């Protein structure tokens, strides 16, 4: 029986992110993002379900969370507080040149 526990639509991404687990830092590729959480691929990540973490989505923006699950190199992270929908939409932009334009005019992050 497959029970879907997500409460929000996830947007596909391919962004590099940094995750801090106390003094331990890891880097990975965020594969999807919603207001409530994300999935990150990070080879050789040494984490445990329930670990607290901070996910750095932009140089000046991080969000606290907990490791919800791990399957191989994939980590599910549940955020403590929702991230803004506008940030989720920006990460989901399929038009990468348009994202660069938004950043230059100040509508995008970082």
Protein Blocks (a to p, Z undefined) as FASTA:
>chain_A
ZZdfbfbdcddddddcdddehjbccddddfbdcfkbccdddehiacdehiacdddfbfkb
ccddddfbdehjbccdddfbdcdfklmmmmmpmblmlmmmmmmnopagZZ
